[in-house]
Amino acid sequence: MTSMRRRLLILVTAVLLLAGLGTGVVLHAAARADRANRPQSGDPAVRAGRLTLDQKGRLTFLNTAAGPHRNAVASVPSTGPDAGRVASSLTCVRFYAAAGTGICLQSNPGVLRQSNRALLLDAGLRTRRTFPLAGTPSRARVSPSGRFAAWTVFVSGESYSSAFFSTRTSILDTRTMRLTPSLETFSVVRDGKPYHASDINFWGVTFASDDDTFYATLNTAGQTYLVRGSISRRTVTTLVENVECPSLSPDGTRVAFKKRVLSRTDLWHEYVLDLRTLRETALAERHSVDDQAAWLDDRTVAYALPADGKVGSSDLWSVPADGSGTPRLLIAGASSPAPL
């Protein structure tokens, strides 16, 4: 009987300790969330307002500054990015827009697992369709015409520097609502020959203006490649190695991308590739950039870097696309830029 009481006492004590630990974790998370929702000294001014995706001369982005509008889709004038920003009520973890069409990737924590989804948006930021996601949101893009949208999620692993990770990249025809759930169903041509492998991953789609051609990253056998794809033919062809998260210039002649500078590390530098000559130009940014850059125009590339001393926040920087000049702060407390 004494032994039974002792076991029961141990069990009750363990339950109480676990309950206390769980409560502590919840309270800690709540405290962090509360701090994240409080505006910080020196943060940019943010006001709630109406935002549409057909406004010319605006730069949209996700507001990452602490406060009630954290992670909201926001915008500033393209000619005055340091002006006070207008924030919508829509929150996302990744966002992109073009030609009045937007894509918003959301991730909401749950009791057992997080819920991830993609929202197809109209010009008024109203949801046209919702698509469940197979993993954690990573990249999002819309074609210049608004005809196609693409997104990438992590099915396993949490970053491109993880030893083991798997991605899934989908393409949606926003007119017909036909969804290609995974680019892995496309035929692959590597070095001029059909290629098949079980470890193929794609990420970071960027679209050309013809509503058929796209570029993306292909990873297989420990190598990354820039691929050119055709939506209609459902094929991709490798072009060059060591290219990740490509972004096609507005004139369609160059691709900005992140290049891994040390094998098996998470150190990347930004480059621009001339698609005609395949000549690479290193950009002036010397920090490691883990982002899919966006072109503000044919001369300027923008990208996000972690904000100094602000956990979970980032700043948008810009740099000339020809390798000249120096990086400049574009928008503090921001990510996912999309020029309208």
The 8 nearest C-alpha neighbors of each residue, nearest first, counted from 0:
[[1, 3, 2, 4, 5, 6, 7, 8],
 [0, 2, 4, 3, 5, 6, 7, 8],
 [1, 3, 5, 0, 4, 6, 7, 8],
 [2, 4, 0, 6, 1, 5, 7, 8],
 [5, 3, 7, 1, 6, 2, 8, 0],
 [4, 6, 2, 8, 3, 7, 1, 9],
 [7, 5, 9, 3, 8, 4, 10, 2],
 [6, 8, 10, 4, 9, 5, 11, 3],
 [7, 9, 5, 11, 6, 10, 4, 12],
 [10, 8, 6, 12, 7, 11, 13, 5],
 [9, 11, 7, 13, 8, 12, 6, 14],
 [10, 12, 14, 8, 13, 9, 7, 15],
 [13, 11, 9, 15, 10, 14, 8, 16],
 [12, 14, 16, 10, 15, 11, 9, 17],
 [13, 15, 11, 17, 12, 16, 18, 10],
 [16, 14, 18, 12, 13, 17, 19, 11],
 [17, 15, 19, 13, 18, 14, 20, 12],
 [18, 16, 20, 14, 19, 15, 21, 13],
 [19, 17, 15, 21, 16, 20, 14, 22],
 [18, 20, 16, 22, 17, 21, 15, 23],
 [19, 21, 17, 23, 18, 22, 16, 24],
 [22, 20, 18, 24, 23, 19, 17, 25],
 [21, 23, 19, 25, 20, 24, 26, 18],
 [24, 22, 20, 26, 21, 25, 27, 19],
 [23, 25, 27, 21, 22, 26, 28, 20],
 [26, 24, 22, 28, 23, 27, 29, 21],
 [25, 27, 29, 23, 28, 24, 30, 22],
 [28, 26, 30, 24, 29, 25, 23, 31],
 [27, 29, 31, 25, 30, 26, 24, 32],
 [30, 28, 26, 32, 27, 31, 33, 25],
 [29, 31, 33, 27, 32, 28, 26, 34],
 [32, 30, 28, 34, 33, 29, 35, 27],
 [33, 31, 35, 29, 30, 34, 28, 36],
 [32, 34, 30, 36, 31, 35, 29, 37],
 [35, 33, 31, 37, 36, 32, 30, 65],
 [34, 36, 65, 32, 33, 37, 66, 31],
 [37, 35, 66, 67, 33, 34, 65, 32],
 [36, 38, 66, 34, 35, 65, 39, 33],
 [39, 37, 66, 65, 36, 40, 42, 64],
 [40, 38, 42, 41, 37, 65, 66, 64],
 [39, 41, 42, 38, 43, 37, 65, 44],
 [40, 42, 39, 43, 38, 44, 64, 331],
 [41, 43, 39, 40, 64, 44, 38, 332],
 [44, 42, 45, 41, 83, 331, 64, 332],
 [43, 45, 83, 84, 42, 46, 82, 85],
 [46, 44, 84, 83, 85, 43, 86, 47],
 [47, 45, 85, 86, 48, 84, 44, 83],
 [46, 48, 86, 85, 87, 45, 49, 88],
 [49, 47, 85, 86, 87, 46, 50, 88],
 [48, 50, 87, 51, 47, 85, 86, 123],
 [49, 51, 87, 48, 52, 123, 85, 86],
 [52, 50, 123, 122, 53, 54, 124, 49],
 [51, 53, 122, 99, 54, 123, 100, 339],
 [54, 52, 99, 51, 122, 55, 98, 339],
 [55, 53, 52, 51, 57, 56, 339, 50],
 [56, 54, 57, 339, 53, 52, 338, 58],
 [55, 57, 77, 76, 339, 54, 58, 78],
 [58, 56, 76, 77, 339, 55, 75, 54],
 [59, 57, 338, 77, 74, 75, 339, 337],
 [58, 60, 74, 337, 73, 336, 338, 57],
 [61, 59, 336, 335, 73, 334, 72, 337],
 [62, 60, 72, 334, 70, 333, 71, 335],
 [61, 63, 333, 70, 71, 69, 64, 332],
 [64, 62, 332, 333, 69, 312, 70, 61],
 [65, 63, 332, 62, 69, 312, 66, 42],
 [66, 64, 35, 38, 36, 69, 37, 39],
 [65, 67, 36, 38, 37, 68, 69, 35],
 [66, 68, 36, 69, 37, 65, 38, 35],
 [69, 67, 71, 66, 70, 86, 62, 45],
 [68, 70, 63, 71, 66, 65, 62, 67],
 [71, 69, 62, 90, 63, 61, 91, 68],
 [72, 70, 90, 68, 89, 62, 69, 61],
 [71, 73, 61, 87, 60, 89, 86, 90],
 [74, 72, 86, 85, 60, 59, 61, 87],
 [75, 73, 59, 58, 85, 84, 60, 57],
 [74, 76, 84, 80, 58, 57, 77, 82],
 [75, 77, 57, 79, 78, 80, 58, 56],
 [78, 76, 57, 58, 56, 79, 80, 75],
 [77, 79, 76, 80, 56, 57, 75, 58],
 [80, 78, 76, 81, 77, 82, 75, 83],
 [79, 81, 75, 82, 76, 77, 330, 78],
 [80, 82, 79, 330, 83, 329, 75, 84],
 [83, 81, 80, 79, 84, 75, 76, 44],
 [84, 82, 44, 45, 81, 85, 43, 75],
 [83, 85, 45, 75, 74, 82, 86, 73],
 [84, 86, 46, 73, 74, 48, 47, 45],
 [87, 85, 73, 47, 48, 72, 46, 71],
 [86, 88, 89, 72, 48, 73, 47, 50],
 [87, 89, 71, 90, 86, 72, 47, 68],
 [90, 88, 71, 87, 72, 91, 124, 70],
 [89, 91, 71, 70, 72, 88, 92, 105],
 [92, 90, 105, 93, 104, 103, 70, 94],
 [91, 93, 105, 104, 70, 106, 94, 90],
 [94, 92, 104, 91, 103, 335, 139, 138],
 [95, 93, 103, 335, 102, 139, 104, 91],
 [94, 96, 140, 102, 337, 101, 139, 141],
 [95, 97, 101, 100, 141, 337, 102, 99],
 [96, 98, 100, 99, 145, 143, 141, 339],
 [99, 97, 145, 144, 100, 143, 53, 96],
 [98, 100, 122, 52, 53, 97, 121, 101],
 [101, 99, 121, 145, 97, 96, 98, 122],
 [102, 100, 96, 120, 95, 119, 121, 97],
 [101, 103, 119, 95, 94, 118, 120, 96],
 [104, 102, 94, 118, 91, 117, 93, 105],
 [105, 103, 117, 93, 91, 92, 116, 136],
 [104, 106, 91, 116, 92, 115, 117, 103],
 [105, 107, 115, 114, 113, 108, 116, 92],
 [106, 108, 114, 113, 115, 109, 105, 116],
 [109, 107, 113, 114, 112, 106, 110, 111],
 [110, 108, 113, 112, 111, 107, 114, 106],
 [109, 111, 112, 108, 113, 114, 107, 25],
 [110, 112, 109, 113, 108, 114, 107, 115],
 [113, 111, 109, 110, 108, 114, 107, 115],
 [112, 114, 108, 109, 107, 115, 106, 111],
 [113, 115, 107, 106, 108, 112, 109, 116],
 [116, 114, 106, 132, 105, 131, 107, 113],
 [117, 115, 131, 132, 105, 130, 104, 118],
 [116, 118, 104, 130, 103, 129, 105, 131],
 [117, 119, 129, 103, 102, 126, 128, 120],
 [118, 120, 102, 128, 127, 126, 101, 129],
 [121, 119, 126, 101, 124, 125, 127, 100],
 [120, 122, 100, 124, 123, 125, 99, 101],
 [121, 123, 99, 52, 51, 124, 100, 53],
 [122, 124, 51, 125, 121, 52, 50, 120],
 [125, 123, 120, 121, 122, 126, 51, 52],
 [124, 126, 120, 123, 121, 127, 122, 119],
 [125, 127, 120, 128, 119, 118, 124, 121],
 [128, 126, 119, 120, 125, 121, 129, 118],
 [129, 127, 119, 126, 118, 130, 120, 117],
 [128, 130, 118, 117, 119, 116, 131, 127],
 [129, 131, 117, 116, 132, 118, 128, 119],
 [132, 130, 116, 115, 117, 133, 129, 114],
 [133, 131, 116, 115, 134, 130, 117, 152],
 [132, 134, 154, 131, 152, 115, 135, 167],
 [135, 133, 154, 153, 152, 132, 136, 115],
 [134, 136, 153, 152, 137, 115, 154, 106],
 [137, 135, 152, 104, 151, 134, 138, 153],
 [136, 138, 152, 151, 135, 153, 93, 139],
 [139, 137, 151, 150, 203, 136, 93, 152],
 [140, 138, 150, 149, 95, 94, 93, 151],
 [139, 141, 149, 95, 148, 205, 150, 204],
 [142, 140, 148, 147, 96, 145, 97, 149],
 [141, 143, 206, 145, 147, 144, 146, 148],
 [144, 142, 145, 97, 208, 98, 141, 206],
 [145, 143, 146, 142, 98, 97, 208, 210],
 [144, 146, 142, 98, 100, 143, 97, 147],
 [147, 145, 144, 173, 172, 142, 174, 210],
 [148, 146, 172, 142, 171, 173, 145, 141],
 [147, 149, 141, 171, 140, 170, 142, 172],
 [150, 148, 170, 140, 169, 139, 171, 141],
 [149, 151, 139, 138, 169, 168, 140, 152],
 [150, 152, 168, 138, 137, 167, 202, 136],
 [153, 151, 136, 137, 135, 134, 167, 166],
 [152, 154, 166, 135, 134, 155, 165, 156],
 [153, 155, 134, 166, 165, 152, 133, 167],
 [156, 154, 164, 165, 153, 157, 166, 134],
 [157, 155, 164, 158, 163, 161, 153, 165],
 [156, 158, 153, 155, 161, 164, 159, 135],
 [159, 157, 160, 161, 156, 164, 153, 137],
 [158, 160, 161, 164, 157, 265, 156, 162],
 [159, 161, 265, 158, 264, 162, 263, 157],
 [162, 160, 163, 158, 159, 164, 156, 157],
 [161, 163, 160, 164, 263, 156, 159, 158],
 [164, 162, 161, 156, 165, 155, 160, 159],
 [163, 165, 156, 155, 161, 162, 166, 159],
 [164, 166, 155, 154, 153, 200, 156, 167],
 [167, 165, 153, 154, 152, 200, 201, 168],
 [166, 168, 152, 151, 181, 153, 154, 169],
 [167, 169, 151, 181, 150, 182, 202, 201],
 [168, 170, 180, 181, 179, 149, 150, 182],
 [171, 169, 149, 179, 148, 178, 180, 172],
 [170, 172, 178, 148, 147, 173, 177, 149],
 [173, 171, 147, 176, 177, 174, 175, 146],
 [172, 174, 176, 146, 147, 175, 171, 148],
 [175, 173, 172, 176, 146, 177, 147, 171],
 [174, 176, 177, 172, 173, 171, 178, 146],
 [177, 175, 173, 172, 174, 178, 171, 128],
 [176, 178, 172, 175, 171, 179, 173, 174],
 [179, 177, 171, 180, 170, 176, 172, 169],
 [178, 180, 170, 169, 181, 171, 177, 182],
 [181, 179, 169, 178, 170, 182, 168, 167],
 [182, 180, 169, 183, 168, 179, 167, 184],
 [183, 181, 184, 185, 168, 169, 201, 179],
 [182, 184, 181, 185, 199, 200, 201, 186],
 [183, 185, 182, 181, 186, 233, 179, 180],
 [186, 184, 233, 234, 183, 182, 187, 235],
 [187, 185, 234, 235, 233, 184, 188, 193],
 [188, 186, 235, 194, 193, 234, 236, 189],
 [189, 187, 193, 236, 192, 194, 191, 235],
 [190, 188, 237, 191, 192, 194, 236, 193],
 [191, 189, 192, 188, 237, 238, 236, 193],
 [190, 192, 189, 188, 193, 236, 237, 194],
 [193, 191, 188, 189, 190, 194, 187, 236],
 [194, 192, 188, 187, 189, 195, 191, 186],
 [193, 195, 187, 188, 189, 192, 196, 186],
 [196, 194, 193, 187, 197, 199, 186, 188],
 [197, 195, 198, 199, 194, 219, 220, 187],
 [196, 198, 199, 195, 219, 200, 220, 183],
 [197, 199, 196, 219, 200, 220, 218, 165],
 [200, 198, 219, 218, 197, 196, 201, 217],
 [201, 199, 218, 217, 166, 198, 165, 219],
 [202, 200, 217, 216, 168, 218, 166, 167],
 [203, 201, 216, 151, 168, 215, 204, 244],
 [202, 204, 244, 215, 138, 216, 245, 205],
 [205, 203, 215, 214, 202, 149, 213, 206],
 [206, 204, 214, 246, 213, 247, 215, 140],
 [207, 205, 213, 142, 212, 214, 208, 204],
 [206, 208, 212, 213, 209, 251, 210, 142],
 [207, 209, 210, 143, 206, 144, 142, 251],
 [210, 208, 211, 207, 212, 206, 144, 143],
 [211, 209, 208, 212, 207, 146, 142, 147],
 [210, 212, 230, 229, 209, 231, 213, 207],
 [213, 211, 229, 207, 228, 206, 210, 209],
 [212, 214, 206, 228, 207, 205, 227, 229],
 [213, 215, 227, 205, 226, 204, 228, 206],
 [216, 214, 204, 203, 226, 225, 202, 245],
 [215, 217, 225, 202, 243, 201, 224, 203],
 [216, 218, 201, 224, 223, 200, 225, 226],
 [219, 217, 223, 200, 222, 199, 201, 224],
 [218, 220, 199, 221, 222, 198, 223, 217],
 [221, 219, 222, 198, 218, 199, 196, 223],
 [220, 222, 219, 218, 223, 198, 263, 262],
 [223, 221, 219, 220, 218, 224, 241, 240],
 [224, 222, 218, 241, 217, 240, 242, 216],
 [225, 223, 240, 217, 242, 239, 216, 241],
 [224, 226, 216, 242, 239, 238, 237, 215],
 [227, 225, 237, 236, 215, 214, 238, 235],
 [226, 228, 214, 236, 235, 213, 237, 215],
 [227, 229, 235, 213, 234, 212, 214, 226],
 [228, 230, 212, 232, 211, 234, 231, 233],
 [231, 229, 233, 211, 232, 228, 212, 234],
 [230, 232, 229, 233, 211, 234, 212, 228],
 [231, 233, 229, 234, 230, 228, 185, 211],
 [234, 232, 185, 230, 231, 229, 186, 235],
 [233, 235, 186, 185, 232, 229, 228, 187],
 [234, 236, 228, 187, 227, 226, 188, 186],
 [237, 235, 188, 226, 227, 187, 189, 228],
 [236, 238, 226, 189, 225, 224, 239, 188],
 [237, 239, 225, 226, 236, 224, 227, 240],
 [240, 238, 225, 224, 237, 241, 242, 226],
 [241, 239, 224, 223, 242, 225, 222, 238],
 [242, 240, 223, 224, 258, 259, 243, 222],
 [241, 243, 225, 224, 258, 240, 223, 256],
 [244, 242, 257, 216, 256, 245, 258, 241],
 [243, 245, 203, 291, 256, 216, 257, 246],
 [246, 244, 256, 255, 243, 254, 215, 203],
 [245, 247, 255, 254, 205, 292, 293, 256],
 [246, 248, 254, 253, 251, 205, 255, 249],
 [247, 249, 251, 253, 250, 254, 297, 294],
 [250, 248, 251, 297, 247, 296, 294, 252],
 [251, 249, 248, 252, 297, 253, 247, 208],
 [252, 250, 248, 249, 247, 253, 207, 208],
 [251, 253, 250, 274, 273, 248, 254, 275],
 [254, 252, 273, 274, 272, 248, 247, 251],
 [253, 255, 247, 272, 246, 271, 245, 248],
 [254, 256, 271, 246, 245, 270, 272, 247],
 [257, 255, 245, 270, 244, 243, 269, 242],
 [256, 258, 269, 243, 268, 267, 270, 244],
 [259, 257, 267, 268, 242, 241, 260, 269],
 [258, 260, 267, 261, 266, 241, 268, 257],
 [259, 261, 267, 266, 258, 262, 268, 264],
 [262, 260, 259, 264, 266, 263, 265, 267],
 [261, 263, 264, 260, 259, 265, 266, 160],
 [264, 262, 261, 160, 265, 162, 259, 161],
 [265, 263, 266, 262, 261, 160, 259, 260],
 [264, 266, 160, 267, 263, 259, 159, 261],
 [267, 265, 287, 264, 259, 260, 261, 268],
 [268, 266, 259, 287, 258, 288, 260, 257],
 [269, 267, 258, 257, 287, 288, 270, 259],
 [268, 270, 257, 282, 256, 258, 281, 288],
 [271, 269, 281, 282, 280, 256, 255, 257],
 [270, 272, 255, 280, 254, 279, 256, 253],
 [271, 273, 279, 254, 253, 278, 277, 274],
 [272, 274, 253, 277, 278, 275, 276, 252],
 [275, 273, 277, 253, 252, 276, 272, 254],
 [274, 276, 273, 277, 252, 278, 253, 272],
 [275, 277, 278, 273, 274, 272, 279, 253],
 [278, 276, 273, 274, 275, 272, 279, 239],
 [277, 279, 276, 273, 272, 280, 274, 275],
 [280, 278, 272, 271, 277, 270, 273, 281],
 [279, 281, 271, 270, 322, 282, 272, 278],
 [282, 280, 270, 322, 269, 271, 279, 283],
 [283, 281, 322, 270, 284, 269, 280, 320],
 [282, 284, 322, 325, 285, 323, 326, 324],
 [285, 283, 282, 286, 326, 269, 325, 318],
 [284, 286, 283, 287, 268, 282, 269, 288],
 [287, 285, 284, 288, 268, 267, 304, 266],
 [286, 288, 267, 266, 268, 289, 285, 265],
 [289, 287, 267, 290, 268, 286, 304, 269],
 [290, 288, 287, 267, 291, 257, 304, 303],
 [291, 289, 288, 292, 302, 303, 244, 257],
 [290, 292, 244, 245, 293, 246, 203, 302],
 [291, 293, 302, 301, 290, 246, 300, 255],
 [294, 292, 301, 300, 246, 295, 302, 336],
 [293, 295, 300, 296, 299, 248, 301, 297],
 [294, 296, 299, 300, 338, 293, 301, 297],
 [295, 297, 294, 298, 299, 249, 300, 248],
 [296, 298, 249, 248, 299, 250, 294, 295],
 [299, 297, 320, 296, 319, 300, 321, 295],
 [300, 298, 319, 320, 295, 296, 318, 294],
 [299, 301, 294, 317, 318, 293, 295, 320],
 [302, 300, 317, 293, 316, 292, 294, 295],
 [303, 301, 292, 316, 315, 290, 293, 317],
 [304, 302, 315, 314, 334, 313, 316, 290],
 [303, 305, 313, 314, 306, 288, 315, 302],
 [306, 304, 313, 312, 314, 307, 303, 311],
 [307, 305, 313, 314, 312, 309, 308, 304],
 [308, 306, 309, 305, 313, 310, 312, 314],
 [307, 309, 306, 310, 305, 312, 311, 313],
 [310, 308, 306, 312, 307, 311, 313, 305],
 [311, 309, 312, 308, 306, 305, 307, 313],
 [310, 312, 309, 313, 63, 305, 306, 35],
 [313, 311, 63, 306, 310, 309, 332, 305],
 [312, 314, 305, 306, 332, 304, 333, 303],
 [315, 313, 331, 332, 333, 306, 303, 304],
 [314, 316, 303, 330, 329, 302, 333, 334],
 [315, 317, 328, 329, 301, 302, 327, 303],
 [318, 316, 301, 300, 327, 326, 329, 302],
 [317, 319, 326, 300, 299, 325, 320, 327],
 [320, 318, 299, 321, 298, 323, 322, 324],
 [319, 321, 299, 298, 322, 300, 318, 282],
 [322, 320, 319, 323, 280, 282, 298, 271],
 [323, 321, 282, 283, 320, 281, 319, 280],
 [324, 322, 321, 319, 283, 325, 282, 320],
 [325, 323, 319, 283, 322, 326, 318, 321],
 [324, 326, 283, 318, 327, 323, 284, 319],
 [327, 325, 318, 317, 284, 283, 316, 328],
 [328, 326, 317, 316, 329, 325, 318, 315],
 [327, 329, 316, 330, 315, 317, 326, 331],
 [328, 330, 316, 315, 317, 327, 80, 331],
 [331, 329, 315, 314, 328, 333, 80, 81],
 [330, 332, 314, 333, 315, 329, 328, 43],
 [333, 331, 64, 63, 314, 313, 62, 312],
 [332, 334, 62, 63, 314, 61, 313, 331],
 [333, 335, 61, 303, 60, 336, 315, 313],
 [336, 334, 60, 94, 61, 93, 95, 337],
 [337, 335, 60, 59, 334, 293, 338, 58],
 [338, 336, 59, 95, 58, 96, 60, 339],
 [339, 337, 58, 295, 59, 57, 336, 77],
 [338, 57, 55, 58, 56, 97, 337, 54]]
